[in-house]
Amino acid sequence: MTRIFFRPKALAGLGVAPRKYQLIINEAIRILEQGLFPPHTKKLEDSMDGYRTRVGRWRILFTLKSGEIEVVDIFLKKGKSDYKRRY
C-alpha cells in the first residue's frame, strides 16, 4: 500500500464537494492507495511528478514521489488555467 498525505487545501476542497462526489473521490483515493491509477488519470505537462485524475468536473491533483502520494488539491474545474494556478 502506498502512503497518502493530504495538504490542507485538498481537505478543504473535499469538504466543499457534494456528498455524491465525496464518495467517488474517496474511492479514487483508495485506488491510488493500492498503487494503481484510477480511470481518467493523466500526467501534468509541465511537471515531473504531478498528475491529475478526473471525477466528473472535479479534479484531484497529486504528486507521486518515491512511492508516496501527496494530494495537492481537490477542486471543481472551471477553466484550463486551473492546473497551473493550483499546482
ChimeraX attribute file (.defattr): number of C-alpha atoms within 10 A of each C-alpha:
attribute: neighborCount
match mode: 1-to-1
recipient: residues
	/A:1	12
	/A:2	16
	/A:3	12
	/A:4	17
	/A:5	14
	/A:6	15
	/A:7	13
	/A:8	12
	/A:9	15
	/A:10	19
	/A:11	14
	/A:12	14
	/A:13	17
	/A:14	21
	/A:15	12
	/A:16	13
	/A:17	16
	/A:18	9
	/A:19	11
	/A:20	8
	/A:21	16
	/A:22	17
	/A:23	13
	/A:24	13
	/A:25	22
	/A:26	12
	/A:27	13
	/A:28	20
	/A:29	20
	/A:30	17
	/A:31	16
	/A:32	20
	/A:33	17
	/A:34	11
	/A:35	15
	/A:36	13
	/A:37	17
	/A:38	17
	/A:39	11
	/A:40	11
	/A:41	16
	/A:42	14
	/A:43	15
	/A:44	17
	/A:45	11
	/A:46	9
	/A:47	11
	/A:48	11
	/A:49	14
	/A:50	20
	/A:51	21
	/A:52	22
	/A:53	21
	/A:54	19
	/A:55	18
	/A:56	12
	/A:57	10
	/A:58	19
	/A:59	21
	/A:60	23
	/A:61	24
	/A:62	26
	/A:63	21
	/A:64	16
	/A:65	11
	/A:66	8
	/A:67	11
	/A:68	16
	/A:69	21
	/A:70	17
	/A:71	23
	/A:72	21
	/A:73	22
	/A:74	27
	/A:75	20
	/A:76	16
	/A:77	15
	/A:78	9
	/A:79	7
	/A:80	8
	/A:81	9
	/A:82	13
	/A:83	18
	/A:84	11
	/A:85	7
	/A:86	12
	/A:87	14
